[in-house]
Amino acid sequence: MPTTPLTEHGVPRSALRYRPLQTEEVGELIPPFVRVSRASRLQHKARTKRIATEITADPLPAESARTCSPRSARRPTYEDKSRQSLLSRLRIPGGERIAKPQRSLAFMLGMLMTLLLLLLSLPILAWSHTLWNDLHYGRPRTFQIDAFVGHETGKEPSHFIALNLHGRLEVIELPGGDAAHARIYAGPQLSGPSADLVPVTLQFVSTAHSRQPNMIMHFGDGQLIFYNDQGSYHPAN
């Protein structure tokens, strides 16, 4: 009876044709599937949050990395790589936090210079305003005007002089053609600092186009009306 030749392991040679080829090599080439557990994801999330907190609280200065020599430089760890990844992801440049105090200091210096210029400009404006009034109204403050008010005896207009004598406002009227009958009208008494430097001006307003206009005295922010009645002016009550 014919017999089937056997191999050295006791397996018939006819069975070798059905054996799988390169089983061990294929098993080594296929990497095993690693499943990330929920605990690992939570640990990675907590580690990322902690690194972000450290970056916000105390950022790593850029100068320390530049001054470090190549021999003494340590190899980057996992936390350093995560820190750099978060910096690039959050778009936080390394030198931005160092430049903020400089911008704040420049802003404060600009505000201080503006305040100083404003404080210096106020006295200059007041002095220029006083100088303008000195050139136009003199000292004491004086204003003169000619007008026909119905008190004239000829064809010449009446002459009016408004004065500020130590804060006391007065108006002197010289009737046209009759200067001997001059009249003085007393105005209000001004008080406060520089009351004697307030200019006083006169304005004549005719009501219903009459030839006897009323006189309005202007001083600072106030005014006083004098009514033309019976050849003279009377202040309003």
Kinemage of the C-alpha trace (Angstrom):
@kinemage 1
@onewidth
@group {chain A} dominant
@subgroup {mainchain}
@vectorlist {calphas} color= white
{ca met a 1} P 0.000 0.000 0.000
{ca pro a 2} L 1.560 3.349 -1.015
{ca thr a 3} L 2.315 5.785 1.756
{ca thr a 4} L 2.436 9.574 1.645
{ca pro a 5} L 5.852 10.979 2.441
{ca leu a 6} L 5.953 13.007 5.655
{ca thr a 7} L 7.893 16.111 6.500
{ca glu a 8} L 10.237 16.438 9.447
{ca his a 9} L 7.358 17.793 11.609
{ca gly a 10} L 5.080 14.879 10.818
{ca val a 11} L 2.818 16.742 8.388
{ca pro a 12} L 2.024 15.264 4.980
{ca arg a 13} L 3.634 17.088 2.110
{ca ser a 14} L 0.326 17.303 0.274
{ca ala a 15} L -1.045 19.555 3.039
{ca leu a 16} L 1.659 22.180 2.525
{ca arg a 17} L -0.028 23.540 -0.578
{ca tyr a 18} L -2.978 24.799 1.516
{ca arg a 19} L -1.010 26.539 4.199
{ca pro a 20} L -1.210 30.394 4.394
{ca leu a 21} L 1.816 32.232 3.077
{ca gln a 22} L 3.799 34.757 5.243
{ca thr a 23} L 1.400 34.682 8.173
{ca glu a 24} L 3.892 35.912 10.687
{ca glu a 25} L 5.181 38.759 8.470
{ca val a 26} L 1.666 40.057 7.685
{ca gly a 27} L 0.750 40.013 11.332
{ca glu a 28} L 3.770 42.119 12.144
{ca leu a 29} L 3.018 44.709 9.427
{ca ile a 30} L -0.563 45.445 10.587
{ca pro a 31} L -0.412 47.716 13.626
{ca pro a 32} L -2.860 47.031 16.399
{ca phe a 33} L -5.796 49.447 16.782
{ca val a 34} L -5.403 51.565 19.901
{ca arg a 35} L -8.594 53.000 21.321
{ca val a 36} L -8.340 56.205 23.353
{ca ser a 37} L -10.340 55.944 26.519
{ca arg a 38} L -12.505 58.711 27.964
{ca ala a 39} L -10.092 59.152 30.878
{ca ser a 40} L -7.192 59.795 28.480
{ca arg a 41} L -9.162 62.448 26.622
{ca leu a 42} L -10.087 64.156 29.910
{ca gln a 43} L -6.449 64.098 31.044
{ca his a 44} L -5.298 65.614 27.749
{ca lys a 45} L -7.981 68.321 27.983
{ca ala a 46} L -7.005 69.141 31.591
{ca arg a 47} L -3.305 69.286 30.637
{ca thr a 48} L -4.082 71.645 27.726
{ca lys a 49} L -6.158 73.911 29.983
{ca arg a 50} L -3.389 74.028 32.593
{ca ile a 51} L -0.785 74.956 29.978
{ca ala a 52} L -3.046 77.726 28.630
{ca thr a 53} L -3.444 79.098 32.176
{ca glu a 54} L 0.325 79.135 32.697
{ca ile a 55} L 0.815 80.944 29.386
{ca thr a 56} L -1.726 83.628 30.328
{ca ala a 57} L -0.350 84.094 33.852
{ca asp a 58} L 3.370 84.089 33.099
{ca pro a 59} L 4.316 84.049 29.396
{ca leu a 60} L 7.691 82.759 28.475
{ca pro a 61} L 9.932 85.708 27.492
{ca ala a 62} L 11.396 85.535 24.041
{ca glu a 63} L 14.789 86.895 25.156
{ca ser a 64} L 15.537 83.843 27.344
{ca ala a 65} L 15.430 81.557 24.337
{ca arg a 66} L 17.741 83.825 22.333
{ca thr a 67} L 20.415 84.243 25.016
{ca cys a 68} L 20.546 80.549 25.775
{ca ser a 69} L 23.616 78.799 24.314
{ca pro a 70} L 23.164 75.720 22.100
{ca arg a 71} L 24.959 73.424 24.555
{ca ser a 72} L 22.923 74.501 27.573
{ca ala a 73} L 19.607 74.481 25.678
{ca arg a 74} L 17.384 71.663 26.880
{ca arg a 75} L 15.374 69.491 24.574
{ca pro a 76} L 11.739 70.596 24.175
{ca thr a 77} L 9.314 68.577 26.237
{ca tyr a 78} L 5.710 67.728 25.531
{ca glu a 79} L 4.528 70.715 27.590
{ca asp a 80} L 6.796 73.100 25.640
{ca lys a 81} L 5.415 71.833 22.349
{ca ser a 82} L 1.863 72.166 23.648
{ca arg a 83} L 2.656 75.707 24.833
{ca gln a 84} L 3.973 76.716 21.415
{ca ser a 85} L 0.985 75.079 19.715
{ca leu a 86} L -1.440 77.031 21.898
{ca leu a 87} L 0.448 80.257 21.262
{ca ser a 88} L 0.132 79.826 17.525
{ca arg a 89} L -3.478 78.655 17.800
{ca leu a 90} L -4.585 81.545 20.019
{ca arg a 91} L -2.536 84.014 17.926
{ca ile a 92} L -0.681 85.424 20.938
{ca pro a 93} L 2.733 86.633 19.753
{ca gly a 94} L 5.525 86.384 22.237
{ca gly a 95} L 6.395 90.087 22.318
{ca glu a 96} L 2.862 91.485 22.405
{ca arg a 97} L 2.487 91.376 26.191
{ca ile a 98} L 5.811 93.189 26.611
{ca ala a 99} L 4.781 96.039 24.239
{ca lys a 100} L 1.476 96.814 26.016
{ca pro a 101} L 3.041 98.694 28.968
{ca gln a 102} L 5.026 100.800 26.501
{ca arg a 103} L 1.851 101.807 24.650
{ca ser a 104} L 0.146 102.621 27.956
{ca leu a 105} L 3.104 104.764 29.013
{ca ala a 106} L 3.079 106.637 25.703
{ca phe a 107} L -0.673 107.225 26.019
{ca met a 108} L -0.277 108.600 29.557
{ca leu a 109} L 2.558 110.889 28.453
{ca gly a 110} L 0.420 112.184 25.587
{ca met a 111} L -2.476 112.918 27.929
{ca leu a 112} L -0.141 114.701 30.341
{ca met a 113} L 1.326 116.853 27.577
{ca thr a 114} L -2.174 117.746 26.348
{ca leu a 115} L -3.217 118.772 29.857
{ca leu a 116} L -0.104 120.909 30.292
{ca leu a 117} L -0.676 122.637 26.959
{ca leu a 118} L -4.282 123.320 27.920
{ca leu a 119} L -3.279 124.783 31.277
{ca leu a 120} L -0.672 126.980 29.601
{ca ser a 121} L -3.022 128.115 26.845
{ca leu a 122} L -5.717 129.424 29.212
{ca pro a 123} L -3.590 132.270 30.648
{ca ile a 124} L -2.326 133.100 27.165
{ca leu a 125} L -5.877 133.354 25.814
{ca ala a 126} L -6.951 135.545 28.736
{ca trp a 127} L -3.936 137.815 28.258
{ca ser a 128} L -4.571 138.127 24.499
{ca his a 129} L -8.241 138.990 25.132
{ca thr a 130} L -7.265 141.709 27.619
{ca leu a 131} L -4.696 143.086 25.185
{ca trp a 132} L -7.330 143.216 22.427
{ca asn a 133} L -9.683 145.202 24.674
{ca asp a 134} L -6.848 147.543 25.665
{ca leu a 135} L -6.169 148.328 22.014
{ca his a 136} L -9.841 148.963 21.186
{ca tyr a 137} L -11.309 150.485 24.371
{ca gly a 138} L -8.275 151.679 26.330
{ca arg a 139} L -8.111 152.152 30.110
{ca pro a 140} L -10.527 153.051 31.522
{ca arg a 141} L -12.798 151.307 29.058
{ca thr a 142} L -14.319 153.949 26.762
{ca phe a 143} L -16.777 153.781 23.867
{ca gln a 144} L -17.977 156.713 21.726
{ca ile a 145} L -20.759 156.974 19.129
{ca asp a 146} L -22.729 159.681 17.296
{ca ala a 147} L -26.493 159.343 16.709
{ca phe a 148} L -29.596 161.422 16.043
{ca val a 149} L -31.910 160.824 18.985
{ca gly a 150} L -34.227 163.855 18.781
{ca his a 151} L -32.351 165.915 21.375
{ca glu a 152} L -30.492 168.057 18.835
{ca thr a 153} L -31.010 171.756 18.222
{ca gly a 154} L -29.187 171.821 14.906
{ca lys a 155} L -28.070 169.445 12.178
{ca glu a 156} L -25.255 167.887 14.181
{ca pro a 157} L -25.823 164.469 15.792
{ca ser a 158} L -25.551 163.971 19.525
{ca his a 159} L -22.312 162.525 20.878
{ca phe a 160} L -22.400 159.706 23.472
{ca ile a 161} L -19.478 158.502 25.611
{ca ala a 162} L -19.801 155.232 27.581
{ca leu a 163} L -17.310 154.737 30.442
{ca asn a 164} L -16.359 151.993 32.874
{ca leu a 165} L -14.884 153.832 35.873
{ca his a 166} L -13.692 151.233 38.398
{ca gly a 167} L -16.658 149.001 37.610
{ca arg a 168} L -19.215 151.827 37.549
{ca leu a 169} L -20.882 152.207 34.129
{ca glu a 170} L -21.846 155.721 32.985
{ca val a 171} L -23.013 157.386 29.775
{ca ile a 172} L -22.334 161.030 28.919
{ca glu a 173} L -24.591 162.665 26.308
{ca leu a 174} L -23.549 165.817 24.480
{ca pro a 175} L -26.663 166.993 22.545
{ca gly a 176} L -26.000 168.071 18.985
{ca gly a 177} L -25.568 171.857 18.765
{ca asp a 178} L -25.987 172.258 22.526
{ca ala a 179} L -22.949 170.786 24.304
{ca ala a 180} L -23.514 173.086 27.289
{ca his a 181} L -26.485 170.960 28.366
{ca ala a 182} L -24.611 167.677 28.739
{ca arg a 183} L -26.344 164.850 30.551
{ca ile a 184} L -24.927 161.925 32.526
{ca tyr a 185} L -26.779 158.606 32.826
{ca ala a 186} L -25.685 156.203 35.558
{ca gly a 187} L -25.555 152.500 34.802
{ca pro a 188} L -25.075 149.410 36.965
{ca gln a 189} L -22.134 148.768 39.300
{ca leu a 190} L -20.083 145.742 38.276
{ca ser a 191} L -18.380 143.511 40.839
{ca gly a 192} L -15.890 140.689 40.770
{ca pro a 193} L -12.296 140.361 39.580
{ca ser a 194} L -11.331 142.558 36.623
{ca ala a 195} L -14.706 144.336 36.751
{ca asp a 196} L -13.029 147.567 35.647
{ca leu a 197} L -11.770 145.847 32.462
{ca val a 198} L -15.228 144.939 31.112
{ca pro a 199} L -15.950 146.885 27.887
{ca val a 200} L -19.227 148.823 27.621
{ca thr a 201} L -20.875 149.670 24.283
{ca leu a 202} L -24.047 151.486 23.178
{ca gln a 203} L -26.708 150.652 20.605
{ca phe a 204} L -29.674 152.767 19.493
{ca val a 205} L -32.866 150.999 18.434
{ca ser a 206} L -35.821 152.855 16.932
{ca thr a 207} L -39.292 151.459 17.574
{ca ala a 208} L -41.926 151.972 14.878
{ca his a 209} L -39.377 153.994 12.856
{ca ser a 210} L -39.599 156.955 15.240
{ca arg a 211} L -36.963 159.678 15.477
{ca gln a 212} L -36.465 159.054 19.189
{ca pro a 213} L -34.653 155.699 19.441
{ca asn a 214} L -34.043 153.919 22.723
{ca met a 215} L -30.508 153.350 23.975
{ca ile a 216} L -29.234 149.874 24.902
{ca met a 217} L -26.094 149.534 27.032
{ca his a 218} L -24.114 146.299 26.516
{ca phe a 219} L -21.552 145.134 29.089
{ca gly a 220} L -20.133 141.632 29.156
{ca asp a 221} L -23.065 139.196 29.018
{ca gly a 222} L -25.633 141.735 30.252
{ca gln a 223} L -27.505 144.737 28.891
{ca leu a 224} L -29.614 147.654 30.139
{ca ile a 225} L -32.285 149.539 28.177
{ca phe a 226} L -32.712 153.333 28.468
{ca tyr a 227} L -36.036 154.649 27.146
{ca asn a 228} L -36.117 157.961 25.241
{ca asp a 229} L -38.769 160.092 26.895
{ca gln a 230} L -39.248 163.884 27.029
{ca gly a 231} L -35.833 164.805 25.661
{ca ser a 232} L -33.870 162.528 28.003
{ca tyr a 233} L -33.108 158.865 28.688
{ca his a 234} L -34.471 156.909 31.642
{ca pro a 235} L -33.289 153.400 32.613
{ca ala a 236} L -35.833 150.610 32.634
{ca asn a 237} L -37.056 149.549 36.086
